[in-house]
Amino acid sequence: MRNLFILLCALITFSSSAQGPMNFCTDDLETFPVLAQGREKPLYVLAGDSIRFITGEKKVGDYSAVVAFCKLSLKAFGMPLELPVNVRVDHVDARKFLGISEDATSIPVNDLRAKNDLLIAELRTLKENNSYKKELSKIAGRLKTYEAVVTGQAWTVPVVNNGKVDFLALSEFLTEQRVTSAGSSGSSNPVQILMDRAKADYLAAKGDGYLLELQYFKLNPFLWSLLLSLAAIFAYVLTKNHLFGTVLTSATILLQIAAMALRVIISGRAPVTNMYETVMFSGFGALVIAGFITLYRKEISFVIAGLAYNVLCLMMMKFANGMLDQGISPLVPVLRDNFWLSTHVTTVILSYAALALSWLLANSILVRDSLGKLNSADYRYQVDLTYTCIKFGVVLLAAGVILGGVWADYSWGRFWGWDPKETWSLIVLLVYMAILHGRGTTWITPKRFVPLVAGAFMSVMMAWFGVNYILASGLHSYGFSEGGAIFLGSFFLIQIAILAVTSVKFKKPA
């Protein structure tokens, strides 16, 4: 009887063909307070994160994430709503297992539901925690998230009792008693009244601080940082007076500081816990390091290189949605220590930022020299600038590796375990230390030094992205992305092509 009543109420209240106030599922719901992953947030964030995780897209058909999330949640009350939901599948072996084309990037959710038992059985047979197993686990997680949405468990509703706020799943909140009580007032939309009342009670008890996260995503500060960085580069290159470029660069740094501060306030942790945040912090760190070196060396090339690298990172954050997730997710257990998180990870990412500056400068030297734009004196000067960046990077990376060992001993009871991430960090450190040693002892001539520095950054990219997106194994790896693997492979091919094309200039002895 209860289910029948709720169904009839839903059919009247939530009809997708209804107009005006009768249409419940609208974008106006984006400010509704919910509890998810241990954090209170607006429905806009929960819906966006859920839809992106399940499908890899920002929308479902023509519906925004909020509207799609709402309509899917109504299935818990028997609403016959069928949305074109496709579950994202990245790994080629996972596609074969699920019986979809290797070119396909998703599987219809109903097809996946039919194969769920096979998926669970396959996971139980896999012993090695490799990229295939991690992808199957992620697919199972996506299906679990979908089931939580369509059963009304994912959407939580605040209930205030004596000033204390508790959250109930939507399926538990919309009881016959509550709906009947709200309908006794004569309203034709009792469910809307209940939801509005729940939101008003929450605001009275706790305020609207949770909306900061909505404002953060709506303002899109990193897009504005991207535009400012591009404008700063043009200002430095096209004008002789560097004042305007300096103002734009300073504005970029301040805006990114504000954006990261908002992220820290929202999450309560350092902004370096996933691939999206490391890219974000790396671009910012490179720009700050470039600024300090510019003050020390009085050379504007550093700032331009820092801005260029910052632009690359910001473009990845904006457009590489297949490999970087902008959502603010809970920490994996190993990262739940803000002291080590704020020291080891930050130091390593800053070292990558400094080495990225050396990589950009080295490639710039290769291209300009191959075009005959540098004389011997200019060449040696540019090499010296690149050498400065590497020294900064190596010192930071060595400190980061040592701090990582201390953290590993604290977290796992061993200083070093030859985990893929640890191994590749050591490889990067040894590669750059060898380059520094060779440069300092004149074993590596300037003509050999530049291509070595340009090529050495591939080891950084392997340590940074490759462990996750190619190896996808080890304690430091938290997922697999085909988009990331394609990106990394493309980077390697482009860098090797640049070295090959410009190598003709380096046949002559230095």
VEXDREN-2710 file (C-alpha; in Angstrom, 1 decimal):
% VEXDREN-2710
k/r/px/py/pz
1/MET/0.0/0.0/0.0
2/ARG/2.8/2.4/0.9
3/ASN/4.7/1.7/-2.4
4/LEU/1.5/2.2/-4.4
5/PHE/0.8/5.5/-2.6
6/ILE/4.4/6.7/-3.2
7/LEU/4.2/5.7/-6.9
8/LEU/0.9/7.5/-7.4
9/CYS/2.3/10.6/-5.6
10/ALA/5.4/10.4/-7.8
11/LEU/3.4/10.1/-11.0
12/ILE/1.4/13.2/-10.1
13/THR/4.3/15.3/-8.7
14/PHE/7.3/14.3/-10.8
15/SER/5.8/13.8/-14.2
16/SER/8.4/14.6/-16.8
17/SER/5.8/16.1/-19.1
18/ALA/4.7/18.6/-16.4
19/GLN/5.5/22.2/-16.7
20/GLY/6.2/25.1/-14.3
21/PRO/6.3/24.2/-10.6
22/MET/5.1/20.7/-11.3
23/ASN/8.3/19.8/-13.0
24/PHE/10.4/18.8/-10.0
25/CYS/13.7/17.9/-11.8
26/THR/15.2/21.2/-12.8
27/ASP/18.6/22.9/-12.4
28/ASP/17.1/24.8/-9.4
29/LEU/17.9/21.7/-7.3
30/GLU/21.7/22.4/-7.7
31/THR/21.8/24.3/-4.4
32/PHE/20.1/21.5/-2.4
33/PRO/22.3/20.4/0.5
34/VAL/23.3/16.7/0.6
35/LEU/25.8/14.5/2.5
36/ALA/28.1/12.4/0.4
37/GLN/31.5/10.8/1.0
38/GLY/31.6/12.3/4.5
39/ARG/31.1/15.9/3.3
40/GLU/28.2/18.2/3.1
41/LYS/27.9/19.7/-0.4
42/PRO/25.4/21.1/-2.9
43/LEU/23.5/18.6/-5.1
44/TYR/25.3/20.2/-8.1
45/VAL/28.6/18.7/-7.0
46/LEU/27.2/15.3/-6.1
47/ALA/25.3/15.0/-9.3
48/GLY/28.2/16.2/-11.4
49/ASP/30.7/13.8/-9.7
50/SER/28.3/10.9/-10.0
51/ILE/27.4/11.3/-13.6
52/ARG/31.1/11.9/-14.6
53/PHE/32.2/8.8/-12.7
54/ILE/29.5/6.6/-14.2
55/THR/29.6/7.9/-17.8
56/GLY/32.7/10.0/-18.2
57/GLU/30.5/12.7/-19.5
58/LYS/29.1/15.9/-18.0
59/LYS/25.5/15.3/-19.2
60/VAL/23.2/12.4/-19.9
61/GLY/21.7/13.0/-23.3
62/ASP/20.2/16.5/-23.3
63/TYR/19.9/16.5/-19.5
64/SER/22.3/18.3/-17.2
65/ALA/23.9/16.3/-14.5
66/VAL/21.5/17.6/-11.9
67/VAL/18.4/16.9/-13.9
68/ALA/19.6/13.5/-14.9
69/PHE/20.6/12.6/-11.3
70/CYS/17.1/13.7/-10.2
71/LYS/15.3/11.7/-12.9
72/LEU/17.4/8.6/-12.2
73/SER/16.7/8.9/-8.5
74/LEU/12.9/8.9/-9.2
75/LYS/13.3/5.3/-10.5
76/ALA/13.3/4.3/-6.8
77/PHE/9.6/5.2/-6.6
78/GLY/8.7/3.2/-9.7
79/MET/8.9/6.0/-12.2
80/PRO/9.2/4.5/-15.7
81/LEU/12.1/6.7/-16.8
82/GLU/14.7/5.4/-19.1
83/LEU/17.7/7.6/-19.7
84/PRO/20.5/6.7/-22.2
85/VAL/23.1/5.9/-19.5
86/ASN/26.3/4.3/-20.7
87/VAL/29.0/3.2/-18.3
88/ARG/32.5/4.2/-19.1
89/VAL/35.0/1.5/-20.0
90/ASP/38.7/2.5/-20.5
91/HIS/40.7/-0.7/-20.6
92/VAL/40.9/-2.7/-23.9
93/ASP/40.9/-6.0/-22.1
94/ALA/37.9/-5.0/-20.1
95/ARG/36.1/-4.2/-23.3
96/LYS/36.9/-7.7/-24.6
97/PHE/35.6/-9.2/-21.4
98/LEU/32.4/-7.3/-21.6
99/GLY/31.9/-8.2/-25.2
100/ILE/31.9/-4.7/-26.6
101/SER/34.0/-3.3/-29.5
102/GLU/37.6/-2.3/-28.9
103/ASP/36.7/1.1/-30.3
104/ALA/33.8/1.6/-27.9
105/THR/34.3/3.7/-24.8
106/SER/31.2/2.6/-22.9
107/ILE/28.6/0.0/-22.4
108/PRO/24.8/0.5/-21.9
109/VAL/24.1/0.3/-18.2
110/ASN/21.4/-2.4/-18.6
111/ASP/23.8/-4.6/-20.6
112/LEU/26.4/-4.2/-17.8
113/ARG/23.8/-5.0/-15.1
114/ALA/23.1/-8.3/-16.9
115/LYS/26.8/-9.1/-16.8
116/ASN/27.3/-8.0/-13.2
117/ASP/27.6/-11.6/-11.8
118/LEU/30.3/-12.4/-14.5
119/LEU/32.1/-9.2/-13.6
120/ILE/32.2/-10.1/-9.9
121/ALA/33.3/-13.6/-10.7
122/GLU/36.1/-12.4/-12.9
123/LEU/37.4/-10.0/-10.2
124/ARG/37.5/-12.9/-7.7
125/THR/39.7/-14.9/-10.0
126/LEU/42.3/-12.1/-10.5
127/LYS/45.1/-12.2/-8.0
128/GLU/47.5/-9.6/-9.4
129/ASN/46.5/-6.1/-8.7
130/ASN/47.2/-4.9/-12.3
131/SER/45.6/-2.3/-14.5
132/TYR/43.0/-4.8/-15.8
133/LYS/41.8/-5.7/-12.3
134/LYS/41.8/-2.0/-11.3
135/GLU/39.7/-1.2/-14.3
136/LEU/37.2/-4.0/-13.6
137/SER/37.0/-2.8/-10.0
138/LYS/36.3/0.7/-11.2
139/ILE/33.6/-0.5/-13.6
140/ALA/32.0/-2.4/-10.7
141/GLY/32.2/0.8/-8.7
142/ARG/30.5/2.7/-11.5
143/LEU/27.6/0.2/-11.6
144/LYS/27.4/0.3/-7.8
145/THR/27.1/4.1/-7.9
146/TYR/24.4/3.9/-10.6
147/GLU/22.5/1.4/-8.4
148/ALA/22.8/3.8/-5.4
149/VAL/21.3/6.6/-7.5
150/VAL/18.4/4.6/-9.0
151/THR/17.4/3.2/-5.6
152/GLY/17.3/6.6/-4.0
153/GLN/20.3/5.9/-1.7
154/ALA/22.8/8.4/-3.2
155/TRP/20.6/11.5/-2.8
156/THR/20.4/12.3/0.9
157/VAL/18.0/14.8/2.5
158/PRO/18.8/16.9/5.7
159/VAL/16.5/16.3/8.6
160/VAL/16.8/18.8/11.6
161/ASN/15.9/17.7/15.1
162/ASN/16.5/20.0/18.0
163/GLY/19.2/21.8/16.0
164/LYS/21.0/18.6/15.0
165/VAL/21.2/17.8/11.3
166/ASP/21.0/14.2/10.2
167/PHE/20.7/13.0/6.6
168/LEU/18.3/10.4/5.3
169/ALA/18.4/8.7/1.9
170/LEU/15.7/10.0/-0.4
171/SER/14.0/6.6/-0.4
172/GLU/13.8/6.8/3.4
173/PHE/12.8/10.4/3.6
174/LEU/9.8/10.3/1.2
175/THR/7.6/8.1/3.4
176/GLU/3.8/7.9/3.1
177/GLN/3.5/9.6/6.5
178/ARG/5.6/12.6/5.5
179/VAL/3.9/13.0/2.0
180/THR/0.4/12.7/3.5
181/SER/1.2/15.3/6.2
182/ALA/2.6/17.7/3.6
183/GLY/-0.4/17.1/1.3
184/SER/-2.9/17.8/4.0
185/SER/-2.2/21.5/3.6
186/GLY/-4.0/21.4/0.3
187/SER/-0.9/21.7/-1.9
188/SER/-0.9/19.7/-5.1
189/ASN/2.9/19.3/-4.8
190/PRO/3.6/17.9/-1.3
191/VAL/7.0/16.4/-2.2
192/GLN/8.2/19.8/-3.4
193/ILE/7.0/21.3/0.0
194/LEU/9.0/18.6/1.9
195/MET/12.2/19.2/0.0
196/ASP/11.9/23.0/0.3
197/ARG/11.2/22.7/4.0
198/ALA/14.2/20.4/4.5
199/LYS/16.5/22.8/2.7
200/ALA/15.1/25.8/4.8
201/ASP/15.6/23.9/8.0
202/TYR/19.1/23.1/7.1
203/LEU/19.9/26.7/6.2
204/ALA/18.5/27.8/9.5
205/ALA/20.6/25.3/11.4
206/LYS/23.9/25.4/9.6
207/GLY/23.8/28.3/7.1
208/ASP/24.9/28.4/3.5
209/GLY/28.6/27.7/3.9
210/TYR/28.3/24.5/1.8
211/LEU/27.5/26.6/-1.2
212/LEU/31.2/27.7/-1.4
213/GLU/31.9/24.6/-3.3
214/LEU/29.2/25.5/-5.8
215/GLN/30.6/29.0/-6.2
216/TYR/34.1/27.5/-6.7
217/PHE/33.0/25.4/-9.6
218/LYS/30.8/28.0/-11.1
219/LEU/33.4/30.7/-11.1
220/ASN/35.9/28.4/-12.9
221/PRO/39.0/30.3/-11.7
222/PHE/41.5/28.1/-13.5
223/LEU/39.9/29.0/-16.9
224/TRP/40.5/32.7/-16.0
225/SER/44.0/31.8/-14.9
226/LEU/44.6/30.2/-18.3
227/LEU/43.4/33.4/-20.1
228/LEU/45.6/35.6/-17.9
229/SER/48.7/33.4/-18.5
230/LEU/48.2/33.5/-22.3
231/ALA/47.8/37.3/-22.1
232/ALA/51.0/37.6/-20.0
233/ILE/53.0/35.6/-22.6
234/PHE/51.8/37.8/-25.4
235/ALA/52.6/40.9/-23.3
236/TYR/56.2/39.8/-22.7
237/VAL/56.8/38.7/-26.3
238/LEU/55.1/41.6/-28.1
239/THR/56.1/44.6/-25.9
240/LYS/59.5/45.8/-24.8
241/ASN/58.1/47.2/-21.5
242/HIS/57.6/44.2/-19.2
243/LEU/55.5/46.0/-16.7
244/PHE/52.2/44.9/-18.2
245/GLY/53.4/41.3/-18.5
246/THR/54.5/41.4/-14.8
247/VAL/51.1/42.7/-13.7
248/LEU/49.3/39.9/-15.6
249/THR/51.7/37.3/-14.3
250/SER/51.2/38.5/-10.7
251/ALA/47.4/38.5/-11.2
252/THR/47.6/34.9/-12.5
253/ILE/49.6/33.8/-9.4
254/LEU/47.2/35.5/-7.0
255/LEU/44.1/34.0/-8.8
256/GLN/45.6/30.5/-8.6
257/ILE/46.5/31.0/-5.0
258/ALA/42.9/32.0/-4.3
259/ALA/41.5/29.1/-6.3
260/MET/43.8/26.6/-4.4
261/ALA/42.9/28.2/-1.1
262/LEU/39.2/27.7/-1.8
263/ARG/39.9/24.1/-2.7
264/VAL/41.8/23.6/0.6
265/ILE/39.0/25.2/2.6
266/ILE/36.4/23.0/0.9
267/SER/38.4/19.7/1.2
268/GLY/40.4/20.4/4.4
269/ARG/43.6/19.1/2.9
270/ALA/46.5/20.1/0.7
271/PRO/45.6/20.3/-3.0
272/VAL/48.0/17.6/-4.2
273/THR/46.1/14.3/-3.7
274/ASN/45.1/13.2/-7.2
275/MET/46.4/13.7/-10.8
276/TYR/44.2/16.7/-11.4
277/GLU/45.6/18.5/-8.3
278/THR/49.2/17.5/-9.1
279/VAL/48.9/19.0/-12.6
280/MET/47.3/22.1/-11.0
281/PHE/50.0/22.6/-8.4
282/SER/52.8/21.7/-10.8
283/GLY/51.9/24.5/-13.2
284/PHE/51.5/27.0/-10.4
285/GLY/54.8/25.8/-8.8
286/ALA/56.7/26.2/-12.1
287/LEU/55.4/29.8/-12.4
288/VAL/56.4/30.7/-8.9
289/ILE/59.9/29.0/-9.2
290/ALA/60.4/30.8/-12.5
291/GLY/59.5/34.1/-10.8
292/PHE/62.1/33.6/-8.1
293/ILE/64.8/32.5/-10.5
294/THR/64.0/35.6/-12.7
295/LEU/64.5/37.8/-9.6
296/TYR/67.8/36.1/-9.0
297/ARG/69.1/35.8/-12.6
298/LYS/67.3/38.9/-14.1
299/GLU/66.3/36.9/-17.1
300/ILE/62.8/37.1/-18.5
301/SER/63.1/33.7/-20.3
302/PHE/62.3/32.0/-17.0
303/VAL/59.0/33.7/-16.5
304/ILE/57.9/33.0/-20.1
305/ALA/58.9/29.3/-19.7
306/GLY/56.9/29.3/-16.4
307/LEU/53.9/30.8/-18.0
308/ALA/54.1/28.4/-21.0
309/TYR/54.2/25.4/-18.7
310/ASN/51.4/26.8/-16.6
311/VAL/49.3/27.2/-19.7
312/LEU/50.0/23.6/-20.7
313/CYS/48.9/22.4/-17.2
314/LEU/45.8/24.6/-17.2
315/MET/44.8/23.4/-20.6
316/MET/45.1/19.8/-19.4
317/MET/42.9/20.6/-16.4
318/LYS/40.3/22.2/-18.6
319/PHE/40.2/19.8/-21.6
320/ALA/41.6/16.5/-20.5
321/ASN/38.5/15.3/-18.7
322/GLY/39.1/11.7/-19.7
323/MET/42.2/11.5/-17.6
324/LEU/41.9/14.2/-14.9
325/ASP/38.9/14.4/-12.6
326/GLN/38.3/17.9/-11.1
327/GLY/36.1/16.5/-8.3
328/ILE/37.1/16.9/-4.7
329/SER/37.2/13.2/-3.6
330/PRO/37.9/11.7/-0.2
331/LEU/41.5/10.6/0.4
332/VAL/42.8/7.1/0.0
333/PRO/44.0/5.7/3.3
334/VAL/47.8/6.2/2.6
335/LEU/47.3/10.0/2.0
336/ARG/45.4/10.7/5.2
337/ASP/48.2/12.5/6.9
338/ASN/48.3/16.2/6.1
339/PHE/51.9/16.7/7.4
340/TRP/53.5/14.1/5.0
341/LEU/51.0/15.0/2.3
342/SER/52.1/18.7/2.6
343/THR/55.8/17.9/2.6
344/HIS/56.6/14.9/0.5
345/VAL/54.1/15.2/-2.3
346/THR/54.4/19.0/-2.5
347/THR/58.2/18.8/-2.7
348/VAL/58.2/16.1/-5.4
349/ILE/55.6/18.1/-7.5
350/LEU/57.7/21.3/-7.2
351/SER/60.7/19.3/-8.4
352/TYR/58.8/18.2/-11.4
353/ALA/57.8/21.9/-12.0
354/ALA/61.5/23.0/-11.9
355/LEU/62.5/20.1/-14.2
356/ALA/59.6/21.1/-16.6
357/LEU/61.1/24.5/-16.9
358/SER/64.5/23.0/-17.9
359/TRP/62.6/20.8/-20.4
360/LEU/60.9/23.8/-22.0
361/LEU/64.1/25.8/-22.2
362/ALA/66.0/22.8/-23.7
363/ASN/63.4/22.3/-26.4
364/SER/63.4/26.0/-27.1
365/ILE/67.2/25.9/-27.5
366/LEU/66.9/22.9/-29.9
367/VAL/64.4/24.5/-32.1
368/ARG/66.0/28.0/-32.2
369/ASP/69.5/26.5/-32.8
370/SER/68.2/24.3/-35.6
371/LEU/66.8/27.4/-37.2
372/GLY/70.1/29.3/-36.8
373/LYS/68.6/31.8/-34.3
374/LEU/71.4/31.3/-31.7
375/ASN/75.1/32.2/-31.9
376/SER/77.7/30.4/-29.8
377/ALA/77.5/33.0/-26.9
378/ASP/73.7/32.9/-26.8
379/TYR/73.7/29.1/-26.9
380/ARG/76.1/28.9/-23.9
381/TYR/74.0/31.4/-22.0
382/GLN/70.7/29.5/-22.7
383/VAL/72.5/26.3/-21.5
384/ASP/73.4/28.0/-18.3
385/LEU/69.8/29.0/-17.7
386/THR/68.7/25.4/-18.2
387/TYR/71.4/24.2/-15.9
388/THR/70.0/26.5/-13.2
389/CYS/66.6/25.0/-13.4
390/ILE/67.9/21.5/-13.2
391/LYS/69.8/22.3/-10.0
392/PHE/66.6/23.5/-8.4
393/GLY/64.8/20.4/-9.5
394/VAL/67.3/17.9/-8.4
395/VAL/67.6/19.4/-4.9
396/LEU/63.8/19.3/-4.5
397/LEU/63.5/15.8/-5.9
398/ALA/66.2/14.4/-3.6
399/ALA/64.4/16.0/-0.6
400/GLY/61.1/14.6/-1.8
401/VAL/62.5/11.1/-2.2
402/ILE/64.0/11.1/1.3
403/LEU/60.7/12.5/2.8
404/GLY/58.8/9.8/0.9
405/GLY/61.0/7.1/2.4
406/VAL/60.3/8.5/5.9
407/TRP/56.6/8.6/5.2
408/ALA/56.7/5.0/3.8
409/ASP/58.4/3.8/7.0
410/TYR/55.7/5.7/9.0
411/SER/52.8/4.3/6.9
412/TRP/53.9/0.9/5.7
413/GLY/56.7/0.0/8.1
414/ARG/59.5/0.0/5.5
415/PHE/61.7/2.8/4.1
416/TRP/61.9/1.4/0.6
417/GLY/60.0/-1.3/-1.2
418/TRP/60.8/-1.0/-4.9
419/ASP/57.2/0.1/-5.6
420/PRO/56.9/1.3/-9.2
421/LYS/56.4/4.9/-8.1
422/GLU/59.4/4.7/-5.8
423/THR/61.5/3.0/-8.4
424/TRP/60.7/5.6/-11.1
425/SER/61.3/8.5/-8.7
426/LEU/64.7/7.1/-8.1
427/ILE/65.3/6.6/-11.8
428/VAL/64.4/10.3/-12.4
429/LEU/66.7/11.4/-9.7
430/LEU/69.6/9.3/-11.0
431/VAL/69.1/10.5/-14.6
432/TYR/69.2/14.1/-13.7
433/MET/72.1/13.7/-11.2
434/ALA/74.1/12.0/-14.0
435/ILE/73.3/14.9/-16.3
436/LEU/74.4/17.4/-13.6
437/HIS/77.6/15.5/-12.9
438/GLY/78.4/15.2/-16.5
439/ARG/77.8/18.9/-17.1
440/GLY/79.9/19.8/-14.1
441/THR/82.8/17.6/-15.2
442/THR/82.6/18.6/-18.9
443/TRP/81.9/15.0/-19.7
444/ILE/78.7/16.2/-21.3
445/THR/79.3/19.0/-23.7
446/PRO/76.7/21.8/-24.2
447/LYS/75.7/20.3/-27.5
448/ARG/75.0/17.0/-25.8
449/PHE/73.6/18.6/-22.6
450/VAL/70.6/20.2/-24.3
451/PRO/69.1/17.1/-26.1
452/LEU/69.8/15.0/-22.9
453/VAL/67.8/17.5/-20.8
454/ALA/64.9/17.5/-23.3
455/GLY/64.8/13.8/-23.4
456/ALA/65.3/13.3/-19.7
457/PHE/61.9/14.8/-19.0
458/MET/60.3/11.7/-20.5
459/SER/61.5/9.9/-17.3
460/VAL/59.6/12.5/-15.2
461/MET/56.5/11.9/-17.3
462/MET/56.8/8.2/-16.8
463/ALA/57.2/8.5/-13.0
464/TRP/54.4/11.1/-12.8
465/PHE/51.8/9.7/-15.3
466/GLY/53.1/6.4/-16.5
467/VAL/52.9/4.5/-13.2
468/ASN/49.1/5.3/-13.2
469/TYR/48.2/5.3/-16.8
470/ILE/50.4/2.6/-18.2
471/LEU/51.6/0.4/-15.4
472/ALA/48.6/1.1/-13.1
473/SER/50.2/-0.9/-10.4
474/GLY/51.7/-0.5/-7.0
475/LEU/50.8/1.2/-3.7
476/HIS/51.0/4.7/-5.3
477/SER/48.8/3.9/-8.2
478/TYR/45.1/4.7/-7.8
479/GLY/43.6/4.0/-11.2
480/PHE/43.9/3.6/-15.0
481/SER/42.9/5.8/-17.9
482/GLU/43.2/5.1/-21.6
483/GLY/43.1/8.8/-22.2
484/GLY/46.1/9.2/-20.0
485/ALA/48.0/6.4/-21.8
486/ILE/47.2/8.0/-25.2
487/PHE/48.4/11.4/-23.8
488/LEU/51.6/9.9/-22.5
489/GLY/52.3/8.0/-25.7
490/SER/51.7/11.1/-27.8
491/PHE/54.1/13.1/-25.6
492/PHE/56.9/10.5/-26.0
493/LEU/56.4/10.5/-29.8
494/ILE/56.4/14.3/-30.1
495/GLN/59.5/14.6/-27.9
496/ILE/61.4/11.9/-29.8
497/ALA/60.4/13.6/-33.1
498/ILE/61.8/16.9/-31.9
499/LEU/65.0/15.3/-30.9
500/ALA/65.3/13.4/-34.2
501/VAL/64.5/16.5/-36.4
502/THR/66.9/18.8/-34.5
503/SER/69.7/16.2/-34.1
504/VAL/71.1/17.2/-37.5
505/LYS/72.5/20.3/-35.9
506/PHE/74.4/18.3/-33.3
507/LYS/76.5/16.2/-35.6
508/LYS/79.3/18.8/-35.4
509/PRO/81.5/18.5/-32.3
510/ALA/80.9/21.2/-29.7
END
